[in-house]
Amino acid sequence: MDLLLGPFADARIADLSPPELDMLDELMSVSDPELYSWLIGTAPVPRQYDRSLFRQLTAFHRRSGARYSS
């Protein structure tokens, strides 16, 4: 997930609040296939992760023009 979380963290880490940093840490513990499926929309995002930070991550990759294949 370094390819998905890394660029986001590089660009946004200085702006994240302590709760958002905690959520980023939680997302880093999710298995790569599971997190990837949430990001590309092939699986629903569990409620506990469907928070502002996850939506920021998704929007970041959409704005960057990232294209995912499933």
Biotite code that builds the C-alpha atoms (Angstrom):
import biotite.structure as struc

atoms = struc.array([
    struc.Atom([0.000, 0.000, 0.000], chain_id="A", res_id=1, res_name="MET", atom_name="CA", element="C"),
    struc.Atom([3.015, 2.268, -0.043], chain_id="A", res_id=2, res_name="ASP", atom_name="CA", element="C"),
    struc.Atom([1.988, 3.317, -3.530], chain_id="A", res_id=3, res_name="LEU", atom_name="CA", element="C"),
    struc.Atom([-1.412, 4.462, -2.267], chain_id="A", res_id=4, res_name="LEU", atom_name="CA", element="C"),
    struc.Atom([-0.720, 5.663, 1.253], chain_id="A", res_id=5, res_name="LEU", atom_name="CA", element="C"),
    struc.Atom([2.804, 6.982, 0.641], chain_id="A", res_id=6, res_name="GLY", atom_name="CA", element="C"),
    struc.Atom([2.033, 9.789, -1.822], chain_id="A", res_id=7, res_name="PRO", atom_name="CA", element="C"),
    struc.Atom([-0.964, 10.847, 0.257], chain_id="A", res_id=8, res_name="PHE", atom_name="CA", element="C"),
    struc.Atom([1.103, 10.912, 3.447], chain_id="A", res_id=9, res_name="ALA", atom_name="CA", element="C"),
    struc.Atom([3.935, 12.788, 1.729], chain_id="A", res_id=10, res_name="ASP", atom_name="CA", element="C"),
    struc.Atom([1.536, 15.464, 0.505], chain_id="A", res_id=11, res_name="ALA", atom_name="CA", element="C"),
    struc.Atom([-0.767, 15.761, 3.501], chain_id="A", res_id=12, res_name="ARG", atom_name="CA", element="C"),
    struc.Atom([0.894, 14.543, 6.698], chain_id="A", res_id=13, res_name="ILE", atom_name="CA", element="C"),
    struc.Atom([1.764, 18.030, 7.933], chain_id="A", res_id=14, res_name="ALA", atom_name="CA", element="C"),
    struc.Atom([-1.905, 19.034, 7.673], chain_id="A", res_id=15, res_name="ASP", atom_name="CA", element="C"),
    struc.Atom([-3.407, 16.025, 9.438], chain_id="A", res_id=16, res_name="LEU", atom_name="CA", element="C"),
    struc.Atom([-4.853, 16.335, 12.910], chain_id="A", res_id=17, res_name="SER", atom_name="CA", element="C"),
    struc.Atom([-3.885, 13.880, 15.658], chain_id="A", res_id=18, res_name="PRO", atom_name="CA", element="C"),
    struc.Atom([-7.117, 11.866, 15.150], chain_id="A", res_id=19, res_name="PRO", atom_name="CA", element="C"),
    struc.Atom([-6.437, 11.751, 11.401], chain_id="A", res_id=20, res_name="GLU", atom_name="CA", element="C"),
    struc.Atom([-2.898, 10.542, 12.042], chain_id="A", res_id=21, res_name="LEU", atom_name="CA", element="C"),
    struc.Atom([-4.358, 7.802, 14.236], chain_id="A", res_id=22, res_name="ASP", atom_name="CA", element="C"),
    struc.Atom([-6.725, 6.821, 11.426], chain_id="A", res_id=23, res_name="MET", atom_name="CA", element="C"),
    struc.Atom([-3.842, 6.774, 8.944], chain_id="A", res_id=24, res_name="LEU", atom_name="CA", element="C"),
    struc.Atom([-2.016, 4.431, 11.289], chain_id="A", res_id=25, res_name="ASP", atom_name="CA", element="C"),
    struc.Atom([-5.111, 2.212, 11.456], chain_id="A", res_id=26, res_name="GLU", atom_name="CA", element="C"),
    struc.Atom([-5.367, 2.145, 7.667], chain_id="A", res_id=27, res_name="LEU", atom_name="CA", element="C"),
    struc.Atom([-1.734, 1.077, 7.455], chain_id="A", res_id=28, res_name="MET", atom_name="CA", element="C"),
    struc.Atom([-2.627, -2.044, 9.429], chain_id="A", res_id=29, res_name="SER", atom_name="CA", element="C"),
    struc.Atom([-5.343, -3.110, 6.960], chain_id="A", res_id=30, res_name="VAL", atom_name="CA", element="C"),
    struc.Atom([-4.288, -5.796, 4.501], chain_id="A", res_id=31, res_name="SER", atom_name="CA", element="C"),
    struc.Atom([-3.256, -4.484, 1.102], chain_id="A", res_id=32, res_name="ASP", atom_name="CA", element="C"),
    struc.Atom([-5.929, -6.371, -0.882], chain_id="A", res_id=33, res_name="PRO", atom_name="CA", element="C"),
    struc.Atom([-8.661, -5.223, 1.469], chain_id="A", res_id=34, res_name="GLU", atom_name="CA", element="C"),
    struc.Atom([-7.651, -1.547, 1.419], chain_id="A", res_id=35, res_name="LEU", atom_name="CA", element="C"),
    struc.Atom([-7.205, -1.638, -2.341], chain_id="A", res_id=36, res_name="TYR", atom_name="CA", element="C"),
    struc.Atom([-10.701, -3.045, -2.823], chain_id="A", res_id=37, res_name="SER", atom_name="CA", element="C"),
    struc.Atom([-12.158, -0.191, -0.772], chain_id="A", res_id=38, res_name="TRP", atom_name="CA", element="C"),
    struc.Atom([-10.221, 2.409, -2.742], chain_id="A", res_id=39, res_name="LEU", atom_name="CA", element="C"),
    struc.Atom([-11.324, 1.104, -6.121], chain_id="A", res_id=40, res_name="ILE", atom_name="CA", element="C"),
    struc.Atom([-14.880, 0.585, -4.955], chain_id="A", res_id=41, res_name="GLY", atom_name="CA", element="C"),
    struc.Atom([-15.153, -3.172, -5.402], chain_id="A", res_id=42, res_name="THR", atom_name="CA", element="C"),
    struc.Atom([-15.914, -3.685, -1.710], chain_id="A", res_id=43, res_name="ALA", atom_name="CA", element="C"),
    struc.Atom([-17.760, -1.488, 0.750], chain_id="A", res_id=44, res_name="PRO", atom_name="CA", element="C"),
    struc.Atom([-15.679, 0.500, 3.204], chain_id="A", res_id=45, res_name="VAL", atom_name="CA", element="C"),
    struc.Atom([-16.374, -0.728, 6.738], chain_id="A", res_id=46, res_name="PRO", atom_name="CA", element="C"),
    struc.Atom([-18.042, 1.871, 8.893], chain_id="A", res_id=47, res_name="ARG", atom_name="CA", element="C"),
    struc.Atom([-15.066, 2.150, 11.251], chain_id="A", res_id=48, res_name="GLN", atom_name="CA", element="C"),
    struc.Atom([-12.849, 3.265, 8.347], chain_id="A", res_id=49, res_name="TYR", atom_name="CA", element="C"),
    struc.Atom([-15.375, 5.330, 6.413], chain_id="A", res_id=50, res_name="ASP", atom_name="CA", element="C"),
    struc.Atom([-14.306, 8.593, 7.958], chain_id="A", res_id=51, res_name="ARG", atom_name="CA", element="C"),
    struc.Atom([-12.977, 11.891, 6.753], chain_id="A", res_id=52, res_name="SER", atom_name="CA", element="C"),
    struc.Atom([-9.416, 10.636, 6.329], chain_id="A", res_id=53, res_name="LEU", atom_name="CA", element="C"),
    struc.Atom([-10.445, 7.753, 4.074], chain_id="A", res_id=54, res_name="PHE", atom_name="CA", element="C"),
    struc.Atom([-12.531, 10.124, 1.971], chain_id="A", res_id=55, res_name="ARG", atom_name="CA", element="C"),
    struc.Atom([-9.528, 12.477, 1.764], chain_id="A", res_id=56, res_name="GLN", atom_name="CA", element="C"),
    struc.Atom([-7.351, 9.573, 0.613], chain_id="A", res_id=57, res_name="LEU", atom_name="CA", element="C"),
    struc.Atom([-9.858, 8.589, -2.051], chain_id="A", res_id=58, res_name="THR", atom_name="CA", element="C"),
    struc.Atom([-10.245, 12.182, -3.260], chain_id="A", res_id=59, res_name="ALA", atom_name="CA", element="C"),
    struc.Atom([-6.475, 12.651, -3.306], chain_id="A", res_id=60, res_name="PHE", atom_name="CA", element="C"),
    struc.Atom([-6.046, 9.753, -5.688], chain_id="A", res_id=61, res_name="HIS", atom_name="CA", element="C"),
    struc.Atom([-8.931, 10.845, -7.875], chain_id="A", res_id=62, res_name="ARG", atom_name="CA", element="C"),
    struc.Atom([-7.443, 14.336, -8.187], chain_id="A", res_id=63, res_name="ARG", atom_name="CA", element="C"),
    struc.Atom([-4.022, 12.912, -8.931], chain_id="A", res_id=64, res_name="SER", atom_name="CA", element="C"),
    struc.Atom([-5.465, 10.973, -11.830], chain_id="A", res_id=65, res_name="GLY", atom_name="CA", element="C"),
    struc.Atom([-4.587, 7.586, -10.376], chain_id="A", res_id=66, res_name="ALA", atom_name="CA", element="C"),
    struc.Atom([-6.150, 4.762, -12.310], chain_id="A", res_id=67, res_name="ARG", atom_name="CA", element="C"),
    struc.Atom([-6.729, 1.433, -10.677], chain_id="A", res_id=68, res_name="TYR", atom_name="CA", element="C"),
    struc.Atom([-7.450, -1.824, -12.351], chain_id="A", res_id=69, res_name="SER", atom_name="CA", element="C"),
    struc.Atom([-9.310, -4.585, -10.621], chain_id="A", res_id=70, res_name="SER", atom_name="CA", element="C"),
])
